[in-house]
Amino acid sequence: MDKQILGISAYYHDSAAALVAGTRIVAAAQEERFTRIKHDFNFPRQAMDFCLREGGIRAEDLDYVVFYDKPLQKFDRLLETYLAFAPAGLRSFMMAMPLWLKTKLHLPREIRKSLDGKFTKRIVFTGHHESHAASAFFPSPYDEAAIITLDGVGEWDTASIGHGRGNRMELLRTLHFPHSLGLLYSAFTYFTGFRVNSGEYKLMGLAPYGEPKYADVILDKLIDLKPDGSLAMDMRYFNYCQGLTMTNREFERLFGGPARSPESAITQREMDLAASIQVVTEEAVLRMAKTARALTGSRHLCLAGGVALNCVANGKLLRSGIFDDIWIQPAAGDAGGALGAALFVSHQLLDQPRQNNGRDSQRGSLLGPKFSSEEIRTFLDREKVKYHHFPNEPELLERTAKAMVDGLVVGWFQGRMEFGPRALGSRSILGDARSESMQATMNLRIKYRESFRPFAPCVLREDVGEYFDLDRESPYMLLVADVRKELRCPLTPEQQRLMKDPDLRKRVNVRRSTLPAITHVDMSARVQTVDEERHGRYWRLMREFKRQTGCGVIINTSFNIRGEPIVGTPQDAHRCFLATDMDVLVLEDCVLYKAEQPQTDQSARKKYMDNFKLD
């Protein structure tokens, strides 16, 4: 009988749970989708309950529970760090200790308590970067591959190079705290006015608007980047070891003044800082990749850790030709550590063989809850919501595609929820990528977020080469590729002037290609390929959109507003639909039109918006 293994990540960022039966990934979900607290770091009780329900088992049926890092080693690192900087870190120390002394140092107790005392078997603790590496290699399509993990910090390690073969993997080299590419990038995230651990992708999106004017300063003053991709940071410029901020006064003097205040205007300095740290990050990743290739001799590379979500760096790494192909864990951050920990026990400790058939075993990363049409209609009827039921799928898809063709914004809620930070066509907001106004409409009227941020295109897998300089699939939206040159629009003299305007909003609205809503300022796009096997009805919707328009590309952005987790339930989706200027909501085979809904109570709408703190 297959061993039932529950993996858990908690207490740092994006708590999650994952269930593996034998070697099959059964379920995985982040706690935030249930609690509605973005990046919820608390113990993932609701995610654990879901995984057990999805697996059809009880807590007492589990063979192993595994936690994604080693808390005693992490506590050792914290104590040593505080002692090294004492008394400067006293405030930070006093804030951290209550949670450690009450909970984190007693994880076996917390785990058994969360399972109602019904689990009495062995609890396993894996290393943080072991969990990341396992999440990258074991679900990958490769029988043998190099592995790179990059994040802020685990116990002591901040990066690793490993090697996987069959059902075994090992870490060959590691980089140690406080020297960390992830923390370096987060320092610039903080300094440019975005929230650490959630705003890094905003910094990446801002980079193409700037010039890497400060790259040499970073390399000369802040870090010593070695030929092998490791780095040593000059801690005189940073405050994260002993304080509550990432940077200090020395950092401010180096870059011409204090950090940008959140929500204030973005200046050219922030754009140039973003471009500079992006260039440095890419160089560090490329050097580390060359080292991994030399150490392992592998033709393939697997990536995990928060830095692996930097899809611009991933695209450059792929195009560099260092490896023939790369595979990135879709839940590359700490949430994915829960899955990696469970897979580590399955393969590395229990010696269960991998069933490798040349395709990844992540199952499209569609590993979360799903809701039947009957459940959805029961909810809508109970709430007396006006909707249309289309049990005939071709009619449902024809209506939905026509709405997009007409310039409407569609909320799309189908099948199992995605595991990881990206909406991949199950909890998505969709629109016509050919529309010049769609980017501004979605950013300002739907997402309530910064206007500079680009949207990702979804493209039919069979058509990807027609629109993008990409010769392979990208089902997890983790690669950036250029829009093909023949689709680009030459800029008029007036547009060229606007591209130099200090007002970022004017640059955003310049039409750069025949797919203006998804073409970033540097002619790039974060591509998701959609295929029938993984995506089913979503692929068929895109086929219908292409039948109506001749275009195999649409916009896909996550179904949420700024500051809110991606919606998890039909109730979440309906509330978000009513609180925004979304035009259409498709819940499985039920379609709601905003024009047919009662006038939204503005006080209720404001209350909904106030629930989520902007980040």
C-alpha positions as CSV (number, residue, x, y, z in Angstrom):
1,M,0.0,0.0,0.0
2,D,1.2,3.5,-0.8
3,K,2.7,5.5,2.0
4,Q,0.7,8.6,2.9
5,I,3.0,11.5,3.5
6,L,1.9,15.0,4.6
7,G,4.3,17.9,4.0
8,I,4.0,21.2,5.9
9,S,5.6,24.6,5.6
10,A,4.9,27.3,8.2
11,Y,6.0,30.3,10.2
12,Y,7.9,32.2,7.7
13,H,6.1,33.0,4.4
14,D,3.2,31.3,2.6
15,S,2.4,28.4,4.8
16,A,1.2,25.4,2.9
17,A,0.5,21.7,3.1
18,A,0.9,18.9,0.5
19,L,-0.1,15.3,0.4
20,V,1.9,12.6,-1.5
21,A,0.6,9.0,-1.7
22,G,3.4,6.7,-2.7
23,T,5.1,8.9,-5.4
24,R,1.9,10.6,-6.6
25,I,1.2,14.2,-5.7
26,V,-2.4,14.1,-4.5
27,A,-3.0,17.7,-3.2
28,A,-1.3,20.9,-2.2
29,A,-2.5,24.3,-1.2
30,Q,-1.5,27.5,0.5
31,E,-3.1,28.5,3.8
32,E,-3.8,32.0,2.5
33,R,-6.4,30.7,0.1
34,F,-8.5,29.5,3.0
35,T,-7.9,32.2,5.6
36,R,-7.9,35.1,3.1
37,I,-4.8,36.5,4.7
38,K,-2.2,37.2,2.0
39,H,1.0,35.2,2.5
40,D,-0.4,33.7,5.7
41,F,2.5,32.3,7.7
42,N,0.5,30.7,10.5
43,F,0.3,26.9,10.9
44,P,-1.6,25.6,7.8
45,R,-4.5,23.8,9.5
46,Q,-7.1,24.4,6.8
47,A,-4.7,23.5,4.0
48,M,-3.8,20.3,5.9
49,D,-7.5,19.5,6.4
50,F,-8.1,20.0,2.6
51,C,-5.2,17.7,1.7
52,L,-6.6,14.9,4.0
53,R,-10.1,15.3,2.5
54,E,-8.8,15.3,-1.0
55,G,-6.8,12.1,-0.3
56,G,-9.8,10.5,1.4
57,I,-7.8,9.7,4.5
58,R,-7.8,10.6,8.2
59,A,-4.9,11.9,10.3
60,E,-4.4,8.5,11.8
61,D,-4.0,7.0,8.2
62,L,-0.8,9.1,7.6
63,D,2.4,7.3,7.6
64,Y,4.7,10.3,7.9
65,V,4.3,14.0,8.6
66,V,7.3,16.1,7.5
67,F,8.2,19.7,8.1
68,Y,10.2,21.6,5.5
69,D,13.1,22.9,7.6
70,K,14.9,22.3,10.8
71,P,13.8,24.8,13.5
72,L,16.5,24.1,16.0
73,Q,19.2,25.0,13.4
74,K,17.3,28.1,12.4
75,F,17.0,29.1,16.1
76,D,20.8,28.6,16.4
77,R,21.3,30.9,13.5
78,L,19.1,33.6,15.0
79,L,20.8,33.4,18.4
80,E,24.3,33.6,16.9
81,T,23.3,36.5,14.7
82,Y,21.7,38.5,17.6
83,L,24.8,37.9,19.8
84,A,27.1,39.0,17.0
85,F,25.3,42.4,16.7
86,A,24.3,42.9,20.4
87,P,23.0,45.2,21.7
88,A,21.9,46.6,18.3
89,G,19.4,43.8,17.7
90,L,17.6,43.9,21.0
91,R,14.3,45.2,19.7
92,S,14.2,42.6,16.9
93,F,15.2,39.9,19.3
94,M,12.4,40.8,21.8
95,M,9.9,40.7,18.9
96,A,11.0,37.3,17.6
97,M,11.4,35.4,20.9
98,P,7.8,35.0,22.0
99,L,6.8,33.1,18.9
100,W,9.9,30.9,19.0
101,L,9.5,30.1,22.7
102,K,5.8,29.5,22.6
103,T,5.5,27.7,19.2
104,K,8.4,27.3,16.9
105,L,10.6,25.3,19.3
106,H,7.7,22.9,20.0
107,L,6.8,21.9,16.5
108,P,6.1,18.2,17.1
109,R,3.6,19.3,19.7
110,E,2.0,21.9,17.3
111,I,1.8,19.3,14.5
112,R,0.1,16.7,16.6
113,K,-2.2,19.3,18.1
114,S,-3.2,20.5,14.6
115,L,-4.1,16.8,13.7
116,D,-6.2,16.6,16.8
117,G,-3.8,14.2,18.5
118,K,-4.7,11.4,16.1
119,F,-1.3,11.2,14.4
120,T,1.1,9.3,16.6
121,K,3.8,8.1,14.1
122,R,7.1,9.7,13.1
123,I,7.5,13.4,12.3
124,V,10.5,14.1,10.0
125,F,12.3,17.4,9.6
126,T,14.1,18.1,6.3
127,G,16.6,20.8,5.6
128,H,15.1,24.0,4.1
129,H,17.2,23.8,0.9
130,E,16.8,20.1,0.8
131,S,13.1,20.7,0.6
132,H,13.5,23.3,-2.2
133,A,15.8,21.0,-4.1
134,A,13.5,18.0,-3.8
135,S,10.5,20.2,-5.0
136,A,12.6,21.1,-8.0
137,F,14.0,17.7,-9.0
138,F,11.6,15.0,-8.1
139,P,8.5,16.4,-10.0
140,S,10.7,17.4,-12.9
141,P,10.6,15.6,-16.3
142,Y,14.3,14.7,-16.1
143,D,15.8,11.4,-14.9
144,E,19.1,13.3,-14.1
145,A,19.7,17.0,-13.6
146,A,21.6,19.7,-11.9
147,I,19.7,21.6,-9.2
148,I,20.0,25.2,-8.0
149,T,18.1,26.7,-5.1
150,L,18.1,30.4,-4.3
151,D,16.1,32.3,-1.6
152,G,16.5,34.6,1.3
153,V,17.6,32.2,4.0
154,G,16.7,28.8,5.4
155,E,18.5,27.6,8.5
156,W,22.0,28.8,7.6
157,D,21.9,28.2,3.8
158,T,20.8,30.9,1.3
159,A,21.6,29.0,-1.9
160,S,22.7,25.6,-3.0
161,I,23.9,23.6,-6.0
162,G,22.8,20.0,-6.1
163,H,22.6,17.0,-8.4
164,G,19.7,14.6,-8.9
165,R,19.6,11.2,-10.5
166,G,16.7,8.8,-10.4
167,N,15.2,8.9,-7.0
168,R,18.2,10.4,-5.2
169,M,19.6,13.9,-4.9
170,E,22.4,15.5,-3.0
171,L,23.5,19.1,-2.3
172,L,27.1,19.7,-3.5
173,R,27.7,23.3,-2.5
174,T,25.9,25.9,-0.3
175,L,26.1,29.6,0.4
176,H,25.6,30.8,4.0
177,F,23.8,33.6,5.8
178,P,24.1,36.6,5.8
179,H,25.3,36.5,2.2
180,S,22.3,35.9,0.1
181,L,21.2,36.9,-3.4
182,G,17.6,36.7,-2.3
183,L,18.1,39.1,0.6
184,L,20.1,41.4,-1.6
185,Y,17.1,41.6,-4.0
186,S,14.8,42.1,-1.1
187,A,16.9,44.9,0.2
188,F,16.3,46.8,-3.1
189,T,12.6,45.8,-3.0
190,Y,12.4,47.5,0.4
191,F,14.5,50.5,-0.7
192,T,12.3,51.2,-3.8
193,G,9.2,51.2,-1.6
194,F,7.7,47.8,-2.1
195,R,6.9,45.2,0.6
196,V,9.6,42.5,1.2
197,N,8.5,38.9,0.4
198,S,5.7,40.1,-1.8
199,G,6.9,43.1,-3.9
200,E,10.0,41.5,-5.5
201,Y,8.0,40.7,-8.7
202,K,7.0,44.4,-8.8
203,L,10.7,45.3,-8.8
204,M,11.3,42.9,-11.6
205,G,8.4,44.5,-13.6
206,L,9.7,48.0,-13.0
207,A,13.3,47.1,-14.2
208,P,12.7,47.6,-18.0
209,Y,11.7,51.2,-17.4
210,G,15.2,52.0,-16.1
211,E,18.8,51.8,-17.0
212,P,21.3,49.7,-14.9
213,K,23.2,52.9,-13.8
214,Y,23.9,51.5,-10.4
215,A,25.1,48.0,-11.3
216,D,28.7,48.9,-11.0
217,V,28.1,50.5,-7.6
218,I,26.4,47.3,-6.4
219,L,29.3,45.2,-7.6
220,D,31.9,47.6,-6.3
221,K,30.4,48.5,-2.9
222,L,27.7,46.1,-1.8
223,I,28.8,42.7,-2.9
224,D,31.8,40.7,-4.1
225,L,30.4,38.5,-6.8
226,K,32.7,35.5,-7.3
227,P,33.2,33.7,-10.6
228,D,31.3,30.7,-9.3
229,G,28.2,32.8,-8.6
230,S,28.6,32.9,-4.8
231,L,28.8,36.3,-3.2
232,A,30.0,38.1,-0.1
233,M,27.9,41.1,1.0
234,D,29.4,44.1,2.8
235,M,27.1,44.2,5.8
236,R,27.9,47.8,6.6
237,Y,25.1,48.7,4.2
238,F,22.5,46.4,5.4
239,N,20.3,46.2,8.6
240,Y,18.4,42.9,8.3
241,C,20.7,41.0,10.7
242,Q,20.0,43.2,13.7
243,G,17.1,45.6,12.8
244,L,13.6,45.8,11.4
245,T,14.6,47.3,8.1
246,M,16.6,45.8,5.2
247,T,18.9,48.8,4.6
248,N,20.6,51.6,6.6
249,R,21.9,55.1,6.4
250,E,25.1,54.0,4.6
251,F,22.9,52.4,1.9
252,E,20.9,55.7,1.6
253,R,24.1,57.7,1.2
254,L,25.2,55.3,-1.5
255,F,22.1,55.8,-3.6
256,G,21.3,59.4,-3.1
257,G,18.7,59.6,-0.3
258,P,16.2,57.7,1.8
259,A,14.1,54.8,0.7
260,R,11.0,55.6,-1.3
261,S,7.9,55.8,0.8
262,P,5.3,53.2,-0.1
263,E,2.5,54.5,-2.4
264,S,4.5,57.7,-3.2
265,A,5.4,58.5,-6.8
266,I,8.0,56.2,-8.5
267,T,10.9,58.3,-9.8
268,Q,13.6,57.5,-12.3
269,R,15.9,56.6,-9.4
270,E,13.7,53.7,-8.5
271,M,13.5,52.5,-12.1
272,D,17.3,52.6,-12.5
273,L,17.7,50.8,-9.1
274,A,15.3,48.1,-10.3
275,A,17.2,47.7,-13.6
276,S,20.5,47.6,-11.8
277,I,19.7,44.9,-9.3
278,Q,18.0,42.9,-12.0
279,V,21.1,42.9,-14.1
280,V,23.3,41.9,-11.1
281,T,20.9,39.1,-10.2
282,E,20.9,37.7,-13.7
283,E,24.7,37.7,-13.8
284,A,24.8,35.9,-10.4
285,V,22.3,33.3,-11.7
286,L,24.3,32.7,-14.9
287,R,27.5,32.3,-13.0
288,M,26.0,29.9,-10.6
289,A,24.4,27.9,-13.5
290,K,27.8,27.6,-15.2
291,T,29.2,26.2,-12.0
292,A,26.3,23.8,-11.6
293,R,27.0,22.6,-15.2
294,A,30.7,22.1,-14.5
295,L,30.1,20.3,-11.2
296,T,27.4,17.9,-12.5
297,G,28.0,17.6,-16.2
298,S,24.2,17.7,-16.6
299,R,22.3,18.9,-19.6
300,H,19.2,19.8,-17.6
301,L,18.7,22.2,-14.7
302,C,16.0,22.3,-12.0
303,L,15.3,25.5,-10.0
304,A,13.5,26.4,-6.8
305,G,13.6,29.0,-4.0
306,G,12.0,32.4,-4.1
307,V,14.6,33.8,-6.6
308,A,13.5,31.1,-9.1
309,L,10.3,33.1,-9.5
310,N,12.4,35.8,-11.3
311,C,11.1,34.8,-14.7
312,V,13.2,37.4,-16.5
313,A,16.4,35.8,-15.1
314,N,14.9,32.3,-16.0
315,G,14.4,33.4,-19.6
316,K,18.0,34.7,-19.9
317,L,19.3,31.5,-18.3
318,L,17.4,29.4,-20.9
319,R,18.6,31.5,-23.8
320,S,22.2,31.4,-22.5
321,G,22.5,27.8,-23.7
322,I,24.3,26.7,-20.5
323,F,21.7,24.0,-20.2
324,D,19.6,22.3,-22.9
325,D,16.5,22.9,-20.9
326,I,15.4,24.0,-17.4
327,W,12.4,23.2,-15.2
328,I,11.2,25.5,-12.4
329,Q,9.0,24.4,-9.5
330,P,5.8,26.4,-10.0
331,A,5.5,26.9,-6.2
332,A,9.2,27.9,-6.0
333,G,8.9,29.8,-2.7
334,D,8.3,28.5,0.8
335,A,4.9,27.0,-0.1
336,G,6.6,24.6,-2.4
337,G,8.8,23.5,0.5
338,A,5.9,21.5,1.9
339,L,5.7,19.5,-1.4
340,G,9.4,19.1,-1.6
341,A,9.6,17.8,2.0
342,A,7.0,15.2,1.3
343,L,8.7,14.1,-1.9
344,F,12.1,14.0,-0.1
345,V,10.7,11.4,2.3
346,S,9.0,9.4,-0.5
347,H,12.1,9.1,-2.7
348,Q,15.2,9.9,-0.7
349,L,14.2,8.2,2.6
350,L,11.8,5.5,1.6
351,D,13.6,4.8,-1.7
352,Q,10.4,4.9,-3.8
353,P,11.2,4.9,-7.5
354,R,10.3,7.9,-9.8
355,Q,8.0,7.1,-12.7
356,N,9.6,9.4,-15.2
357,N,8.1,9.5,-18.7
358,G,9.6,12.7,-19.9
359,R,6.8,14.9,-18.5
360,D,6.7,16.6,-15.1
361,S,4.5,15.1,-12.4
362,Q,3.2,18.4,-11.1
363,R,-0.1,17.9,-12.9
364,G,-0.3,21.4,-14.2
365,S,0.1,22.5,-10.5
366,L,-3.7,22.3,-10.3
367,L,-3.6,20.6,-6.9
368,G,-6.1,22.6,-4.9
369,P,-9.8,22.4,-4.2
370,K,-12.5,22.2,-6.9
371,F,-16.3,22.8,-6.8
372,S,-19.0,21.0,-8.7
373,S,-21.6,22.8,-10.8
374,E,-24.2,21.6,-8.3
375,E,-22.4,23.2,-5.4
376,I,-22.0,26.4,-7.3
377,R,-25.7,26.5,-8.4
378,T,-26.8,25.8,-4.8
379,F,-24.7,28.8,-3.6
380,L,-26.0,31.1,-6.3
381,D,-29.6,30.1,-5.7
382,R,-29.3,30.5,-2.0
383,E,-27.9,34.0,-2.5
384,K,-30.7,34.8,-5.1
385,V,-28.0,35.7,-7.7
386,K,-29.0,36.2,-11.4
387,Y,-27.1,33.8,-13.5
388,H,-27.3,31.7,-16.7
389,H,-26.6,27.9,-16.7
390,F,-24.9,26.4,-19.8
391,P,-24.5,22.7,-19.3
392,N,-23.5,22.5,-23.0
393,E,-19.8,23.4,-23.0
394,P,-19.6,24.7,-26.6
395,E,-22.3,27.3,-25.9
396,L,-20.5,28.2,-22.6
397,L,-17.2,28.8,-24.4
398,E,-18.8,30.6,-27.3
399,R,-20.5,33.1,-24.9
400,T,-17.3,33.6,-22.8
401,A,-15.1,34.1,-25.8
402,K,-17.6,36.5,-27.4
403,A,-17.5,38.6,-24.1
404,M,-13.7,38.9,-24.4
405,V,-14.0,39.8,-28.1
406,D,-16.5,42.6,-27.1
407,G,-13.8,44.0,-24.8
408,L,-15.3,42.7,-21.5
409,V,-13.3,41.5,-18.5
410,V,-14.1,38.0,-17.5
411,G,-13.6,36.3,-14.2
412,W,-12.8,32.6,-14.9
413,F,-13.3,30.0,-12.1
414,Q,-12.8,26.4,-13.2
415,G,-11.6,23.1,-11.8
416,R,-8.9,22.7,-9.2
417,M,-7.2,25.7,-7.8
418,E,-3.5,26.4,-8.6
419,F,-0.7,25.7,-6.2
420,G,1.9,28.5,-6.2
421,P,1.7,32.2,-6.8
422,R,0.5,32.2,-10.4
423,A,-3.0,31.9,-11.7
424,L,-2.8,29.3,-14.5
425,G,-6.3,29.3,-15.9
426,S,-8.3,28.0,-13.0
427,R,-8.6,31.2,-10.9
428,S,-8.0,33.8,-13.5
429,I,-9.2,37.1,-14.9
430,L,-9.2,37.1,-18.7
431,G,-9.2,39.7,-21.4
432,D,-8.4,40.4,-25.0
433,A,-4.6,40.9,-25.5
434,R,-5.3,42.9,-28.7
435,S,-7.0,45.7,-26.8
436,E,-5.0,48.9,-26.3
437,S,-7.0,49.9,-23.2
438,M,-7.1,46.5,-21.5
439,Q,-3.9,46.9,-19.5
440,A,-5.0,50.2,-17.9
441,T,-8.6,48.9,-17.4
442,M,-7.5,45.7,-15.6
443,N,-4.8,47.5,-13.5
444,L,-6.9,50.4,-12.3
445,R,-10.5,49.2,-12.4
446,I,-10.1,45.5,-11.6
447,K,-6.8,44.9,-9.8
448,Y,-6.5,48.3,-8.1
449,R,-2.7,48.2,-8.5
450,E,0.2,50.1,-10.0
451,S,-0.3,51.0,-13.7
452,F,3.2,50.1,-14.8
453,R,2.8,46.4,-14.0
454,P,2.5,44.2,-17.2
455,F,0.0,41.4,-17.7
456,A,0.9,37.9,-18.8
457,P,-0.2,36.3,-22.0
458,C,-1.6,32.9,-22.3
459,V,-0.9,31.3,-25.7
460,L,-2.1,28.0,-27.2
461,R,0.9,25.6,-26.9
462,E,0.7,24.8,-30.6
463,D,0.9,28.6,-31.5
464,V,3.6,29.8,-29.1
465,G,6.3,30.2,-31.9
466,E,3.9,32.4,-33.9
467,Y,3.9,35.1,-31.2
468,F,7.0,34.8,-29.1
469,D,10.7,33.9,-29.4
470,L,10.2,30.7,-27.5
471,D,10.6,27.2,-28.9
472,R,9.2,25.1,-26.1
473,E,6.3,25.0,-23.6
474,S,6.0,27.2,-20.5
475,P,3.0,25.9,-18.7
476,Y,3.8,27.5,-15.4
477,M,4.3,31.1,-16.5
478,L,7.9,31.2,-15.3
479,L,9.8,32.2,-18.5
480,V,10.0,35.6,-20.1
481,A,10.3,35.7,-23.9
482,D,10.4,38.5,-26.5
483,V,7.3,39.2,-28.7
484,R,8.2,38.3,-32.2
485,K,9.7,41.3,-34.3
486,E,7.0,41.1,-37.0
487,L,4.3,41.8,-34.3
488,R,6.1,44.9,-33.0
489,C,4.9,48.4,-33.9
490,P,7.4,51.1,-34.9
491,L,7.2,54.0,-32.5
492,T,6.2,57.5,-33.8
493,P,8.3,60.5,-32.8
494,E,5.6,61.4,-30.3
495,Q,5.7,57.9,-28.8
496,Q,9.5,58.0,-28.6
497,R,9.1,61.2,-26.7
498,L,6.6,59.6,-24.3
499,M,9.0,56.7,-23.7
500,K,11.3,59.2,-22.1
501,D,8.7,61.0,-20.0
502,P,9.3,60.9,-16.2
503,D,5.6,60.1,-15.7
504,L,5.6,56.3,-15.8
505,R,1.9,56.2,-16.7
506,K,2.6,57.8,-20.1
507,R,5.2,55.2,-21.0
508,V,2.8,52.4,-20.1
509,N,0.2,53.5,-22.6
510,V,2.5,53.5,-25.7
511,R,1.4,50.8,-28.2
512,R,4.4,48.6,-28.8
513,S,2.9,45.6,-30.7
514,T,-0.3,44.1,-32.1
515,L,-0.7,42.6,-28.6
516,P,-0.4,45.8,-26.7
517,A,-2.0,44.6,-23.4
518,I,0.7,42.0,-22.8
519,T,3.8,43.5,-24.4
520,H,6.1,45.0,-21.8
521,V,8.1,48.2,-22.4
522,D,11.1,46.1,-23.4
523,M,9.1,44.0,-25.9
524,S,9.0,41.0,-23.6
525,A,6.1,39.0,-22.1
526,R,5.8,36.4,-19.2
527,V,4.5,33.5,-21.2
528,Q,2.1,30.7,-20.2
529,T,1.5,28.0,-22.8
530,V,-1.9,26.3,-22.6
531,D,-2.4,22.7,-23.7
532,E,-5.3,20.3,-23.7
533,E,-3.8,17.7,-21.4
534,R,-3.1,20.0,-18.5
535,H,-5.7,22.7,-19.0
536,G,-8.8,21.0,-20.6
537,R,-11.6,23.5,-20.7
538,Y,-9.3,26.5,-20.6
539,W,-7.5,25.3,-23.7
540,R,-10.9,24.8,-25.4
541,L,-11.9,28.3,-24.5
542,M,-8.7,29.7,-26.1
543,R,-9.4,27.6,-29.2
544,E,-12.9,29.2,-29.4
545,F,-11.4,32.7,-28.9
546,K,-9.0,31.9,-31.8
547,R,-11.9,30.7,-33.9
548,Q,-13.7,34.0,-33.4
549,T,-10.7,36.3,-33.8
550,G,-7.9,34.4,-35.5
551,C,-5.7,35.2,-32.4
552,G,-4.3,32.4,-30.1
553,V,-3.3,34.8,-27.3
554,I,-5.3,36.2,-24.4
555,I,-4.5,38.0,-21.1
556,N,-4.4,36.0,-17.9
557,T,-4.0,37.6,-14.5
558,S,-4.8,36.3,-11.1
559,F,-8.4,36.4,-9.8
560,N,-8.0,38.8,-6.9
561,I,-7.5,42.5,-6.1
562,R,-4.3,44.0,-4.8
563,G,-3.6,42.9,-1.3
564,E,-5.9,39.9,-1.5
565,P,-4.9,36.2,-2.0
566,I,-6.2,34.6,-5.2
567,V,-9.8,33.5,-4.7
568,G,-10.3,30.0,-3.5
569,T,-14.1,29.4,-3.4
570,P,-17.1,30.5,-5.5
571,Q,-18.1,32.8,-2.6
572,D,-14.6,34.5,-2.8
573,A,-15.0,34.9,-6.6
574,H,-18.5,36.3,-6.4
575,R,-17.5,38.9,-3.7
576,C,-14.5,40.0,-5.9
577,F,-16.7,40.2,-9.0
578,L,-19.2,42.5,-7.2
579,A,-16.4,44.6,-5.6
580,T,-14.7,45.4,-8.9
581,D,-15.6,46.6,-12.4
582,M,-15.3,43.0,-13.8
583,D,-18.0,42.5,-16.4
584,V,-18.6,38.7,-16.5
585,L,-18.1,35.9,-14.0
586,V,-17.9,32.3,-15.2
587,L,-18.2,29.8,-12.3
588,E,-17.8,26.3,-13.9
589,D,-20.8,26.3,-16.3
590,C,-22.7,29.2,-14.7
591,V,-22.3,32.7,-16.2
592,L,-23.0,36.0,-14.3
593,Y,-23.2,39.4,-16.1
594,K,-22.6,42.5,-14.1
595,A,-25.2,44.4,-15.9
596,E,-27.8,41.9,-14.7
597,Q,-26.8,42.1,-11.0
598,P,-28.5,44.4,-8.5
599,Q,-26.8,47.7,-7.9
600,T,-23.8,47.0,-5.7
601,D,-24.0,48.5,-2.2
602,Q,-21.0,51.0,-2.2
603,S,-20.6,50.7,1.6
604,A,-20.3,46.9,1.2
605,R,-17.9,47.3,-1.6
606,K,-15.7,49.7,0.5
607,K,-15.8,47.2,3.4
608,Y,-14.6,44.5,1.1
609,M,-11.8,46.6,-0.2
610,D,-10.7,47.7,3.3
611,N,-10.3,44.0,4.3
612,F,-7.1,43.9,2.2
613,K,-4.1,46.0,3.1
614,L,-2.4,47.2,-0.1
615,D,1.1,45.9,-0.6
